[in-house]
Amino acid sequence: MHYFYLAGAIVAETIGTSALSQTAGFTRLTPTLIVLVSFATSFYLMSLALQSIPVGIAYAIWAGVGIVLITFIGWAFLKQTLDAPAFVGIALILAGVVVLRLFSRAAVH
C-alpha cells in the first residue's frame, strides 16, 4: 500500500511541477493554486509512504520517476526537444529505479 502512496506523491508532484511554469512568478491564481495543492498532496502522500519505505529509497524513486515524467511532459506537450543522450539518460534513471525496487534489500517488498 505504501508504494501506492509513493506513486500518488509522484503524480501530484509532477502535476505541480508542470503547472509551475504557468504561475508567472505566482501572480496567476489558478496555476498557483494547482501548484500549492499538488505539492501539499505530494508531501502528505510521501509522509504516508515513509511509514514503511526507507527515506533514501523513497526519495530516489520519487526523484527518478518524477524526472522521467516531467521530461516526458516537456517533450510531449511543451515541444521541448530531446536528443539521443537524453533518452539514454532517462533509460538509465528508470533502470536505477527498477534495480532499487526489485533488487535492493533496503527497499520494502
C-alpha positions in Angstrom: 0.0 0.0 0.0 2.9 2.4 0.8 4.1 2.2 -2.8 0.7 3.4 -3.9 1.1 6.4 -1.7 4.5 6.9 -3.2 3.1 6.7 -6.7 0.4 9.2 -5.8 3.1 11.5 -4.4 5.0 11.3 -7.7 1.9 12.1 -9.8 0.9 15.0 -7.5 4.4 16.4 -7.6 4.5 16.0 -11.4 1.2 17.9 -11.8 2.5 20.7 -9.5 5.8 21.0 -11.3 4.1 21.0 -14.7 1.8 23.9 -13.5 4.8 25.8 -12.0 5.8 27.4 -15.3 2.3 28.8 -15.8 2.2 30.7 -12.5 4.2 33.7 -13.9 6.1 34.1 -10.6 3.0 33.1 -8.6 1.0 36.0 -10.0 -1.6 33.9 -11.7 -4.2 32.4 -9.2 -5.3 29.2 -10.9 -1.9 27.7 -11.7 -0.6 28.9 -8.3 -3.4 27.0 -6.5 -2.7 23.9 -8.6 0.9 24.1 -7.6 0.2 24.6 -3.9 -2.5 21.8 -3.7 -0.4 19.4 -5.7 2.8 19.9 -3.7 0.8 19.7 -0.4 -0.8 16.5 -1.6 2.6 15.1 -2.7 4.2 15.8 0.6 1.3 14.3 2.5 1.3 11.1 0.4 5.1 11.0 0.7 4.8 11.1 4.5 2.4 8.2 4.4 4.8 6.2 2.2 7.7 6.9 4.5 5.9 5.0 7.3 7.4 1.8 5.8 9.7 2.7 2.9 13.2 4.0 3.9 13.6 7.7 3.1 16.5 7.2 0.8 14.8 4.6 -1.3 11.5 6.5 -1.4 13.3 9.8 -2.4 15.4 8.1 -5.0 12.2 6.6 -6.6 10.3 9.8 -6.2 13.0 11.9 -7.8 13.9 9.5 -10.5 10.3 8.8 -11.7 9.5 12.5 -11.3 12.4 13.5 -13.5 11.3 11.0 -16.2 7.7 12.1 -16.1 8.5 15.8 -16.2 10.9 15.2 -19.1 8.2 13.3 -21.0 5.6 16.0 -20.4 8.1 18.7 -21.6 8.8 16.6 -24.7 5.2 15.6 -25.5 3.2 18.6 -24.6 5.6 21.6 -24.3 7.5 20.7 -27.5 10.9 20.6 -25.7 13.4 18.6 -27.7 15.4 15.6 -26.5 18.4 14.1 -28.2 19.7 10.5 -28.1 21.9 11.1 -24.9 18.8 12.5 -23.1 16.9 9.3 -23.9 19.8 7.2 -22.8 20.0 9.1 -19.5 16.3 8.7 -18.9 16.6 5.0 -19.6 19.4 4.8 -17.0 17.3 6.6 -14.4 14.5 4.2 -15.0 16.9 1.3 -14.8 18.1 2.6 -11.4 14.6 2.8 -10.1 13.9 -0.8 -11.2 17.1 -2.0 -9.6 16.2 -0.2 -6.3 12.7 -1.5 -6.3 13.3 -5.1 -7.3 16.7 -6.0 -6.1 17.7 -3.7 -3.2 17.4 -5.3 0.3 16.9 -1.7 1.6 13.5 -1.4 -0.3 10.4 -2.8 1.4 8.9 -5.6 -0.7 
